[in-house]
Amino acid sequence: MHIRDSIMRFSPAVLFPAHMLAVVQRLTFAALLGVFLGSVTAGHAEPFRYELVLQAPEAVTPMLEQHLDVARWRDNSRMSLSQLRVAHREAGRQIADLLATEGYFSPRIEAVLDESGAVPTARYKIDAGPRARVAAVELVLAGEDAAAADAMAQAREDWSLPVGQPFRQADWDEAKRALLQRFIAERYATARIASSRADVDPAQAQVRLRVEIDSGASHAFGELNISGLQRYPEHIVRRLSPIQPGDPYSLAQVLKFQTRLQDSGYFESVEVQAVPQPGRPEAVPVTVALREAKSSKVGLGVGFSTNTGARGQLAYDDHNLLDRGWRLRSALSIEQKQQSLGLDIGLPISAEGWRDSFGATLLRSDVQNETTGSLGLRARRAWGSERTEHAMRIEYLAETRRVEGFGESSSSAMTFGYSLTLRRVDTPSFPSRGYLAGIDLDTAPLSALADTPFVRARGRLSHFTPLGERGTLILRGELGAVFASRRQGIPQAFLFRAGGDQSVRGYAYQSIGVKEGRAIVGGRYLALGSAEYVHWLDRKWGAAVFLDAGTAVDDLDRRKLYAGYGVGVRWKSPVGPLSVDLARGHDTGKFRLHFSVGFAF
């Protein structure tokens, strides 16, 4: 016997697997039976009842109970004996069809309807027989296009239903869909499955598969057509495009273009399409429909942090600075322990994917009896994806500081830096599986550009592991080191302190560090570790227990580890994970309340 699929035509945008013949037959019968049942007047004084006994292998019983009509209609108040007889007559064929979708082609079915008792009993004893396995796979390409032949060669290696694997209709449909998608996604936008066939040998429990792909003509991109621009210059869109006329058609490039436009911040909505035109495979037009976002906005906010106290903020953003599409972000933030004025200008993303920006920050802080004022100037280039992001930067930082009981000092440095961030988590906002990792390298190598030359390295890792259905284990680690002859002359921004909401909980903000006068200042070495278990009580709320440990020192021979532990509440808020923790510092014996939003990464 064989199963022959009708010729399938697919749109490049959406691929639908062929409907299974057994499912179509079952649904057709169920619809007719439903109409019949619905037309019957409710005239029974007592609801009709019958028993169903289904003796089948455990692997297929749930499927039969879900789809078999004699099971589905069991609790219908309008069932009658005559209708039960109809469903029972169809049951044997339905069971065989359903088992065939799971690869069982030679079942033995005993069907009995016992009407002798007060309550009729429909009894089915099913021996599914051996499950068929794939005995051969033949993937055929119509045509002699060299690139299509290469694609087919790779498709044969990646075919998801290989010889020896159990046959399932769902797997067969998915394998064909993935095969066709490989051609449609690259170059062959009008590819189709010319024919497909699954030849079944029930006696040997084998299935031989054959698929023929008609790749069609090789397609290339044509001109870019843009609509919806009013304020922003057109070159913003064109510089974001990874597509050039004449490039081979690629669905991945279309999606990349759309993602760049959406992430740019210039537009409220973006739709990018590349629809092949009949008779013109060499010039697939790329159509971009846009709705612009507001070019400027003012924001005013207030808040509170258990690290730096009450906060007020005034922000102004302009996404079309000087009518050049430059993005200005500026903010004045006043907190109890820290005040800052920052300005950043971001240039439109280049066609190569560079994200360039430059900016300046004025900062004043008063933490742990150290008052610091600084001016920072920076230029930065970032590239990569959300999963893997790179950044290079140049920064000049001039700093003055006053330490109670020690005096005043100043320092400056011109640094060159590189960062790498890896995001391998299931969901960016509320991860429960995977990891986040990052490294930062900075150097001020010349004494002419820094009061004290140094090299700074910092690495971070957060790992998420699901435990059971509702639990998540979160392990965090961070190491940092500044390699220099001394810490004096190095701006505090490049040294390390610990303690606070997302550091070692149970200790005040930046209270772990080097004693200098009556203040705690930064050291050249940092080590932090944390283990936290979160148990989610429902979809939004969870409870946590945690243990933090860490230190920041200037001399590795005088290191001391500080530990904190406690309990907390977690809420999946609209802006990210919100944490409220009550922690006890092991060394101080005091309890502290910590409040934070998001992850320290």
Secondary structure by P-SEA (a helix, b strand, c coil): cbbbbcbbbbccccccccccaaaaaaaaaaaaaaaaaaaccccccccbbbbbbbbcccccaaaaaaccccccccccccccaaaaaaaaaaaaaaaaaaaaaacccbbbbbbbbbccccbbbbbbbbcccccccccbbbbbbccccaaaaaaaaaaaaacccccccbbbaaaaaaaaaaaaaaaaacccccccccbbbbbbcccccbbbbbbbbccccbbbbcbbbbcccccccaaaaaaaccccccccccaaaaaaaaaaaaacccccbbbbbbbbcccccccbbbbbbbbbccccccccccccccccccbbbbbbbbcccccccbbbbbbccccccccbbbbbbbccccccccccccbbbbbbbbcccbbbbbbbbbcccccccccbbbbbbbbbbbbcccccccccccccccccbbbbbbbbcccccccccccccbbbbbbbcccccccccbbbbbbbbbbbbbccccbbbbbbbbbbbbbcccccccccccbbbbbcccccccccccccccccccbbbbccbbbbbbbbbbbbcccccccccccccccccccccbbbbbbbbbcbbbbbccccbbbbbbbbcccccbbbbbbbccccc
